[in-house]
C-alpha cells in the first residue's frame, strides 16, 4: 500500500529520554513500565514495552528513544500507555529500540 507524504505527516514521531523504568510483572509477556520525557512541549508520557531480552532497567535510564506521541492512550493491564515506543525485531523477534545515533533535543520530530 502506498501512502502520501501528508499521510506520513499525521504520525507524530518524537524523540524522548527514558527517565524511569520498572518491572511490569502484571504483563502477559515480560515487559517494563517506562516513563519518557519528550521535552517541555509534550512532557512526560508513560508506556510499557516488551524489551526485557536486550535491556535491563539500568541500561534504559537516560536512553533516547523514538515514540509515536499522537496515538490515543491504550490500557495495558494496570498501565495506561500514552506513547508507542518504536523498535525493530531481531532475528528471534525480540524488540531492539530505535533512537538517534547522537544526543538530540527532546521532543524533536522525525522527518
C-alpha positions in Angstrom: 0.0 0.0 0.0 1.3 3.4 -1.0 0.7 6.5 1.2 1.2 10.1 0.6 3.6 12.4 2.4 0.5 14.0 4.0 -0.4 10.6 5.4 3.1 10.2 6.9 2.9 13.7 8.5 -0.1 12.6 10.5 2.1 10.2 12.5 3.9 12.3 15.2 7.2 10.6 15.9 9.3 12.4 18.5 12.5 11.7 20.5 12.3 11.3 24.2 14.5 10.2 27.1 13.6 7.4 29.4 13.6 8.8 32.9 12.2 5.9 34.8 11.7 2.2 34.2 10.2 -0.5 36.4 9.4 -4.2 36.1 5.8 -4.9 34.8 5.0 -8.3 36.5 1.3 -8.0 35.6 2.1 -8.1 31.8 1.2 -11.2 29.9 4.7 -11.2 28.3 7.9 -9.9 30.1 7.8 -6.1 29.9 8.9 -2.9 31.6 6.8 0.2 32.6 8.5 3.2 31.1 8.3 7.0 31.7 9.7 9.0 28.8 10.4 12.8 28.8 9.5 14.3 25.4 10.5 17.9 26.4 8.6 20.9 27.6 6.0 21.0 24.7 4.9 17.4 25.2 6.0 16.4 28.6 6.4 13.0 30.2 4.5 10.1 28.8 4.0 6.6 30.2 4.3 3.4 28.2 5.1 -0.3 28.5 7.5 -2.2 26.3 8.4 -5.9 25.8 12.1 -5.1 25.8 13.4 -7.3 28.6 15.5 -9.6 26.4 18.0 -6.9 25.3 17.7 -4.3 28.1 18.0 -4.1 31.8 16.4 -1.2 33.7 19.8 0.4 34.3 20.5 0.3 30.6 17.3 2.1 29.8 17.5 5.1 32.1 18.8 8.1 30.1 18.5 6.4 26.8 16.9 8.4 23.9 14.1 6.6 22.0 11.6 7.4 19.3 7.9 7.2 20.0 4.6 7.9 18.4 3.0 10.6 20.6 -0.3 11.1 18.9 -2.0 7.7 19.3 -4.9 7.6 21.8 -4.0 6.2 25.2 -4.3 2.4 25.5 -4.9 0.5 28.6 -2.4 -2.4 29.0 -3.4 -4.1 32.2 -2.9 -1.6 35.0 -0.8 0.7 32.9 -2.3 3.5 30.7 0.1 3.6 27.7 0.3 7.1 26.3 3.0 6.6 23.7 4.2 3.8 21.4 8.0 3.3 21.8 9.4 2.2 18.4 11.7 -0.7 17.8 12.6 -3.4 15.3 12.7 -7.2 15.7 15.9 -9.0 16.0 16.4 -12.5 14.4 14.3 -14.1 17.2 11.6 -11.4 17.1 12.7 -9.6 20.3 12.5 -5.8 20.2 15.5 -3.6 19.6 14.8 0.0 20.4 15.2 2.8 17.8 16.9 6.0 18.8 19.1 8.7 17.4 22.8 8.0 16.9 23.7 11.2 18.7 22.1 13.0 21.6 19.4 15.4 20.2 17.0 17.9 21.8 14.0 16.2 23.5 10.7 16.5 21.5 12.4 16.7 18.1 10.1 15.5 15.4 11.2 12.8 12.9 11.1 13.9 9.3 
